[in-house]
Amino acid sequence: MKKIKLIWDFKGLESKKTAEHFQIHLLEFLKNNQILNYNSKVELVNEHHSINFLIIDEEYINLIKNALKPHKAFLV
């Protein structure tokens, strides 16, 4: 099964807090949709830019893409 890495970018002085808050909702979404096999993390790029990434099986891409609208996606 192919893996897809989805990325959400958050910019500004509160980018880290925003990304951390988004992480809470992302994990709730995954739990509610019974998506169990994933890797997700918040990363600080710099003091004004944070990202949240999610690595999932390709089968879930349409569900997550349509509901959560990631900014970027890559095959991994």
N, C-alpha and C positions, 0 to 999 in steps of 0.2 A: 504494500500500500504506500502510495506517495504521501509525503508530509509537506504541509504548507505552513509557511511562517507569515502571520499577519501582524502588521504593525500599526499602532495608533500613535501619532505625534501630539505632544502637548508642549506649547511654548508660552513663555512669560515668566514672571517672578514666582508664580504659584504652580508652575508646571509639574513639579514633583508631587505636590499634594493632589493636584487634579488627576495625575496618572495613578496615584495610589487609590484615590476614590473610585476611579473607573475600574481598577482591578477588583474591587469589592463586587461591583455590578457584573463584571465579566464572569467571575467565579460563580455568582448566583445564576447567571444565564446558563453556564455550562452544567451546573447541577440540575437546574430545572429541565434541561433538555437531555439529561442523562448522557452527557458526553464525559467519559471518564478518562480517556487516554489523551492527555495533553500536557504541555509544558508552558507555563506562563510566568512572566516576570516584569517588574518595573525596573527600568534602567535610567540613570541620570546621565545624559549626554554632556551637558554643561549646566551652569546655574540657571540658564533660561530655556533649557530644552530637555524634556524627558520623554521616554517612549514606554509604551506597554506593548509587549509582544506575546503572541500566542502561537504555539506550534501544534497543529492538529492533523489528523488524517484527512486526506482529500475528500472523503465522503461527506464531511460536514461543511465544506467551503460555502456552498450556496446558502445554507441556513444562517451561518454566521455573517457572511457578506451582506445578505439582504437585511438582516436585523440590526447589525452593529456597525456597518459601513467602515471597514478598516481603510486607512489611508494608503497602505502599501501591502503587497503580497508577493512572496517569493517561494519557489520550490526549494526544498532543502533535502 
